[in-house]
Every structure is written in structure tokens, then in C-alpha cells.
Amino acid sequence: GVARHFERTEPGIEFEVITLPMDYHYFDRLTNVKLRNRLTDDELRTAYQQADLLVMPLKDATANNSLLEAMACGLPMGVSDLPGVRDYVKDECASFVPVGDCSAFASSIISLRDDPALRTKLGERGRALALDCSFPKVSRMTEDVYLQVAAADRPPGSS
């Protein structure tokens, strides 16, 4: 719906959709959408790095690697406002939009397009947040929890 809206109102706004071929039919006849699939890790990272904005109109989500990958690349985001998304995406790194509201998504995209400083701020804060969720940091935190639990289970004076 968002891409269809922009095809009519803002033909200069283009979308690159990375999805499975079985989902291509959702974008039939949209001239402002480029469909891609089966990207290598390097190609996907490059796609994030070359994009101006990640647009994720989700209906439901508990976790989404695309959001984390975009944050890690410093890409500002417009994303559906879902509790599962808010577990790790914060206001300071994304523009949240009500679920299913194509008009609000379009407004969010235009606002971000017209405010390069805000895009930069969202991208930088998303990158910082992604670093807090990096595997080495989470691994160390998990190890610390296990060490604390193991130490609590030892009788006093034992090593």
C-alpha cells in the first residue's frame, strides 16, 4: 500500500524490496519497486548501506533481523509500532507508525526524506543501540550471569 501510494503521488521515491519470489505478486505492476532475493551477506549489507531509509510495515513481529541489521548499518527506519519491535528498537532510532496505516507510513517517509539531520540522528543512535546488542557483548553478559549463578551454588570456602 505504501509503495502504491508513492507511485501515484511521489514517483521519485523508489523501493527496493528484498523478499521471496513467492511474495512478488504483492508488488505486481508497481513501477517504483525493484524486487530482489537470494542476496549474499555482502550484497545485503551493501543494500542496507546504500539505502536512505528502511521501511518495515509489519503486521506482527516478535523479533526481526532486518531491523537489527539496518540498525547495525546506521540506517534510519520507519517501522510499525509493535510491542515485539519496541523490545529492541527505541524511539531514538526509528519513526514508529501505527500498524496498517499506509497514510501514516507515507507521512513518516516524507518527513524523514525532508529532514536529513533527523535521518542522521536516527541512524547514529540505531548504530549505537545495535552495538549494545552485539554478539560479543551479549556473550560476555551471558557468561557473567552463568559465573554468578555458579558462584552462588558453591558452598562457602570452596573454589
N, C-alpha and C positions, 0 to 999 in steps of 0.2 A: 503494500500500500504506500509506503514512504517513497519508494523508487517511482512508482506510478505517478504520485503527486508531483514529484520534481520533473518528471518527463514532460508534464504539461506546463508547469509554472517556471521552472529554472533549468532549461536544457543544458546549461553549462555544468551542472552538478552531475557527476558520474559515480556509479557504484561498482566496485569490484567485489563480487560475491564468490567466496570460496566455500563450495558445498559439494555434496554428492550429485552425480548426474541424475539420479532418481528424483532430485528436487528441482531440476532445471525448469520443469513445467510451471513453477510458480512465477517465473520471470519471462514467460513467453511473450515475444514481440516487444519487450522493453528495450528501446534503443540506447538507454543510458546505463545499461547493466552489462558488465563483462563477467562471464561465468568462468570459473576455474576450478580444477580439482586435482588431486594427486600431486600436490606440491611437495618438494623435498623440504627438509627443515630449513635449509639455506634460502630456498625460494619463499617460504612462508615468512621467515624473518625479514627478508628484503621487502616483501609486500607490506608488512607492518611498518617498516622504516620509511617507505615511500608514500604511505597514506597520510592524508591530512587529519583523518578522524576515523575512529572505529564506531560504527553504528550497529548496535545489537538490540533489535526489537524482539525481545524474548517473551514467550507466553508463560514459561515456568523455568526455574533453574535452581539447583542446589549448589552447584559449582560449575565453573566454565573456564576451561584452559585458555580459550581465546581471549577472555578478559585479562587473565593473568599475563599472557604473552604480550598483549598490547601494552599493558602497564609496564612490563619489563623493557619494552622498546621505547617507552616515553611517549606513547600515542594517546592523545586525549580521546575521551569516549563519551558517546551518548548511549545510554543503556536503560532498559526497562527497570522500573523501580520494583524489585522483588526482594523479599527478606533474605533468600539464599545468596543473592548478589551482594546485598549490603553487609553480609558477614565478612567480606574481604575487600569490597570496593567501597571507598568512602566518598563523602561529598566533595572533598578537596581534590579528587582526581577524576570526577565524572559529572556529567549532566544527567540527572535521573529524570525519566519520563514515565508517566502513568502507563501501565500495561495496556496495549491495544489502541493507544491514542495516536493515530498517524499524524494528526494535525499538530499535536504537541511535539512529536518527533521532528516534524518538518521545521517547526519554530526553533527547536533546540539546535538543529543543524545550521539554520540560517544565523542564529545568534553566535554560534561558535565560528562559523565561517567569517563573520564580520568582526570578530574580536580575537585577533592573533595573540594578544597578550594573555587572554584567558586560556586559549589553547595551549600556549607555552606553559602557563602555570599548572594547568591540569596534567599535562604530560610530565612535567618535572615532579610533581607530587605523586603521581602514579608510579613513576620510576622508583622514587624513594620508598614507597609502600611495598612495591614488588621486591625490592632488596631486603626488606624486613621479612618477607616470606620465602627467601631463597632457600634452596635445599641445604647448603652448608649451615646456615643459621638455624633452621628448623631442626636439622640433625643434631647440632650441638645442644639445643634446648631439650630435645627428646632424651639425649644421653644424660643430661643433667638431672632430669626427672627420674630416670632409672637409677642413677647413682644415689640420689636422695632416698628413694624407696629402698634400695639395697642397704644403705647405711642405717635406715630406721629399723630394718629387720634384724640387724646384728645385735647380739647381746652386748651389753656394756663391757668394754675391755678387750673385745675380740678384734682381730684385724682381718 
